[in-house]
Amino acid sequence: MAPYSVGENGTGMDNRFKLVYRCPKCGAAVIWSLNNLRAGATSPTRCANSMTVSKIDWNPETAIFCRWAGMAKRERNGNVKLYHSDGITLLNPFYKALDNYSKRKK
């Protein structure tokens, strides 16, 4: 399966791994939402440590703030790709092992 090919429920590579995106500056998760189904539609993406992202368990003593922002863009085939703020450079996804695969019965 191609690196950016995503299967059912955002999984790839035989449903054993899931694509996740991390902030290139601090390593936190990337928060994004794109509701428009039109090809070429865009929306902003933010680091999970951004001041504009809501947090339930926020602790002022250990809080980290990151100002990284990017862009989500819908492709012609319906998939969504995440970009850096320049809108040209792709944000690299990482494969994360799913729990049902990493804790398989022996």
CYANA upper distance limits for C-alpha pairs under 8 A (distance plus 0.5 A):
  1 MET  CA      5 SER  CA      6.81
  1 MET  CA     12 GLY  CA      7.61
  1 MET  CA     13 MET  CA      6.38
  4 TYR  CA     93 PRO  CA      8.41
  5 SER  CA     12 GLY  CA      7.24
  6 VAL  CA     10 GLY  CA      5.95
  6 VAL  CA     11 THR  CA      6.13
  6 VAL  CA     12 GLY  CA      5.63
  6 VAL  CA     19 LEU  CA      8.12
  7 GLY  CA     11 THR  CA      5.53
  7 GLY  CA     12 GLY  CA      5.76
  7 GLY  CA     15 ASN  CA      7.96
  8 GLU  CA     12 GLY  CA      8.29
  8 GLU  CA     15 ASN  CA      8.29
 10 GLY  CA     18 LYS  CA      6.59
 10 GLY  CA     19 LEU  CA      7.13
 11 THR  CA     15 ASN  CA      5.70
 11 THR  CA     16 ARG  CA      7.74
 11 THR  CA     17 PHE  CA      6.32
 11 THR  CA     18 LYS  CA      4.79
 11 THR  CA     19 LEU  CA      6.86
 12 GLY  CA     16 ARG  CA      7.42
 12 GLY  CA     17 PHE  CA      6.19
 12 GLY  CA     18 LYS  CA      6.32
 12 GLY  CA     19 LEU  CA      7.51
 13 MET  CA     17 PHE  CA      6.72
 16 ARG  CA     97 ALA  CA      6.60
 16 ARG  CA     98 LEU  CA      6.25
 16 ARG  CA    100 ASN  CA      8.27
 16 ARG  CA    101 TYR  CA      6.15
 17 PHE  CA     95 TYR  CA      6.17
 17 PHE  CA     96 LYS  CA      5.74
 17 PHE  CA     97 ALA  CA      4.91
 17 PHE  CA     98 LEU  CA      5.85
 18 LYS  CA     95 TYR  CA      5.89
 18 LYS  CA     96 LYS  CA      5.63
 18 LYS  CA     97 ALA  CA      6.91
 18 LYS  CA     98 LEU  CA      7.08
 19 LEU  CA     93 PRO  CA      6.41
 19 LEU  CA     94 PHE  CA      6.05
 19 LEU  CA     95 TYR  CA      5.22
 19 LEU  CA     96 LYS  CA      6.76
 20 VAL  CA     29 ALA  CA      8.27
 20 VAL  CA     93 PRO  CA      6.01
 20 VAL  CA     94 PHE  CA      5.80
 20 VAL  CA     95 TYR  CA      6.72
 20 VAL  CA     96 LYS  CA      7.11
 21 TYR  CA     29 ALA  CA      6.65
 21 TYR  CA     30 VAL  CA      6.23
 21 TYR  CA     91 LEU  CA      7.92
 21 TYR  CA     92 ASN  CA      7.39
 21 TYR  CA     93 PRO  CA      5.28
 21 TYR  CA     94 PHE  CA      6.74
 22 ARG  CA     27 GLY  CA      5.67
 22 ARG  CA     28 ALA  CA      5.94
 22 ARG  CA     29 ALA  CA      5.16
 22 ARG  CA     30 VAL  CA      5.98
 22 ARG  CA     47 CYS  CA      8.43
 22 ARG  CA     93 PRO  CA      7.72
 22 ARG  CA     94 PHE  CA      8.32
 23 CYS  CA     27 GLY  CA      5.16
 23 CYS  CA     28 ALA  CA      5.77
 23 CYS  CA     29 ALA  CA      6.50
 23 CYS  CA     30 VAL  CA      6.33
 23 CYS  CA     47 CYS  CA      6.24
 23 CYS  CA     68 TRP  CA      7.72
 24 PRO  CA     68 TRP  CA      8.50
 25 LYS  CA     66 CYS  CA      8.07
 25 LYS  CA     68 TRP  CA      7.43
 26 CYS  CA     66 CYS  CA      7.53
 28 ALA  CA     47 CYS  CA      6.89
 28 ALA  CA     48 ALA  CA      6.31
 28 ALA  CA     49 ASN  CA      7.16
 29 ALA  CA     47 CYS  CA      6.68
 29 ALA  CA     48 ALA  CA      5.88
 30 VAL  CA     45 THR  CA      7.23
 30 VAL  CA     46 ARG  CA      6.26
 30 VAL  CA     47 CYS  CA      5.27
 30 VAL  CA     48 ALA  CA      6.22
 31 ILE  CA     45 THR  CA      6.22
 31 ILE  CA     46 ARG  CA      5.79
 31 ILE  CA     47 CYS  CA      6.56
 31 ILE  CA     48 ALA  CA      6.49
 32 TRP  CA     43 SER  CA      8.08
 32 TRP  CA     44 PRO  CA      7.21
 32 TRP  CA     45 THR  CA      5.16
 32 TRP  CA     46 ARG  CA      7.14
 32 TRP  CA     72 ALA  CA      7.61
 33 SER  CA     43 SER  CA      7.45
 33 SER  CA     44 PRO  CA      8.35
 33 SER  CA     45 THR  CA      8.02
 33 SER  CA     72 ALA  CA      8.36
 34 LEU  CA     41 ALA  CA      8.43
 34 LEU  CA     42 THR  CA      7.49
 34 LEU  CA     43 SER  CA      6.36
 34 LEU  CA     72 ALA  CA      7.57
 34 LEU  CA     73 LYS  CA      8.44
 34 LEU  CA     74 ARG  CA      8.43
 36 ASN  CA     41 ALA  CA      6.74
 37 LEU  CA     41 ALA  CA      7.76
 37 LEU  CA     74 ARG  CA      7.83
 37 LEU  CA     78 GLY  CA      7.63
 38 ARG  CA     74 ARG  CA      7.67
 39 ALA  CA     74 ARG  CA      5.84
 39 ALA  CA     75 GLU  CA      5.82
 39 ALA  CA     76 ARG  CA      5.38
 39 ALA  CA     77 ASN  CA      8.26
 39 ALA  CA     78 GLY  CA      7.36
 40 GLY  CA     73 LYS  CA      6.57
 40 GLY  CA     74 ARG  CA      5.76
 40 GLY  CA     75 GLU  CA      6.51
 40 GLY  CA     76 ARG  CA      7.70
 41 ALA  CA     73 LYS  CA      6.22
 41 ALA  CA     74 ARG  CA      5.97
 42 THR  CA     71 MET  CA      7.15
 42 THR  CA     72 ALA  CA      5.89
 42 THR  CA     73 LYS  CA      4.98
 42 THR  CA     74 ARG  CA      7.06
 43 SER  CA     71 MET  CA      6.26
 43 SER  CA     72 ALA  CA      5.75
 43 SER  CA     73 LYS  CA      7.29
 44 PRO  CA     69 ALA  CA      7.61
 44 PRO  CA     70 GLY  CA      6.40
 44 PRO  CA     71 MET  CA      5.05
 44 PRO  CA     72 ALA  CA      6.60
 45 THR  CA     69 ALA  CA      6.11
 45 THR  CA     70 GLY  CA      5.30
 45 THR  CA     71 MET  CA      5.57
 45 THR  CA     72 ALA  CA      6.79
 45 THR  CA     82 LEU  CA      8.37
 46 ARG  CA     50 SER  CA      7.09
 46 ARG  CA     53 VAL  CA      8.22
 46 ARG  CA     67 ARG  CA      8.42
 46 ARG  CA     68 TRP  CA      6.84
 46 ARG  CA     69 ALA  CA      5.11
 46 ARG  CA     70 GLY  CA      6.78
 47 CYS  CA     53 VAL  CA      8.45
 47 CYS  CA     66 CYS  CA      7.14
 47 CYS  CA     67 ARG  CA      7.70
 47 CYS  CA     68 TRP  CA      6.36
 47 CYS  CA     69 ALA  CA      6.94
 48 ALA  CA     53 VAL  CA      6.76
 49 ASN  CA     53 VAL  CA      7.62
 49 ASN  CA     64 ILE  CA      6.59
 49 ASN  CA     65 PHE  CA      5.59
 49 ASN  CA     66 CYS  CA      5.79
 49 ASN  CA     67 ARG  CA      8.37
 50 SER  CA     65 PHE  CA      6.02
 50 SER  CA     66 CYS  CA      5.57
 50 SER  CA     67 ARG  CA      6.24
 50 SER  CA     68 TRP  CA      7.97
 51 MET  CA     65 PHE  CA      6.88
 51 MET  CA     66 CYS  CA      8.06
 51 MET  CA     67 ARG  CA      8.34
 58 TRP  CA     63 ALA  CA      7.40
 59 ASN  CA     63 ALA  CA      6.29
 69 ALA  CA     84 HIS  CA      7.61
 69 ALA  CA     85 SER  CA      6.50
 70 GLY  CA     82 LEU  CA      7.80
 70 GLY  CA     83 TYR  CA      6.22
 70 GLY  CA     84 HIS  CA      4.94
 70 GLY  CA     85 SER  CA      4.61
 70 GLY  CA     86 ASP  CA      8.13
 70 GLY  CA     87 GLY  CA      7.98
 71 MET  CA     82 LEU  CA      6.33
 71 MET  CA     83 TYR  CA      5.63
 71 MET  CA     84 HIS  CA      6.69
 71 MET  CA     85 SER  CA      6.45
 71 MET  CA     87 GLY  CA      6.87
 72 ALA  CA     80 VAL  CA      7.07
 72 ALA  CA     81 LYS  CA      6.29
 72 ALA  CA     82 LEU  CA      4.97
 72 ALA  CA     83 TYR  CA      6.63
 73 LYS  CA     80 VAL  CA      6.06
 73 LYS  CA     81 LYS  CA      6.01
 73 LYS  CA     82 LEU  CA      6.89
 73 LYS  CA     83 TYR  CA      8.15
 74 ARG  CA     78 GLY  CA      6.55
 74 ARG  CA     79 ASN  CA      6.32
 74 ARG  CA     80 VAL  CA      4.91
 74 ARG  CA     81 LYS  CA      6.98
 75 GLU  CA     79 ASN  CA      5.96
 75 GLU  CA     80 VAL  CA      6.47
 75 GLU  CA     81 LYS  CA      7.75
 81 LYS  CA     90 LEU  CA      7.86
 81 LYS  CA     91 LEU  CA      8.46
 82 LEU  CA     90 LEU  CA      6.58
 82 LEU  CA     91 LEU  CA      6.00
 83 TYR  CA     87 GLY  CA      5.94
 83 TYR  CA     88 ILE  CA      6.95
 83 TYR  CA     89 THR  CA      6.06
 83 TYR  CA     90 LEU  CA      4.87
 83 TYR  CA     91 LEU  CA      5.39
 84 HIS  CA     88 ILE  CA      7.54
 84 HIS  CA     89 THR  CA      6.11
 84 HIS  CA     90 LEU  CA      6.77
 84 HIS  CA     91 LEU  CA      6.45
 97 ALA  CA    101 TYR  CA      7.26
 97 ALA  CA    102 SER  CA      6.85
 98 LEU  CA    102 SER  CA      6.81
 99 ASP  CA    103 LYS  CA      6.34
100 ASN  CA    104 ARG  CA      6.51
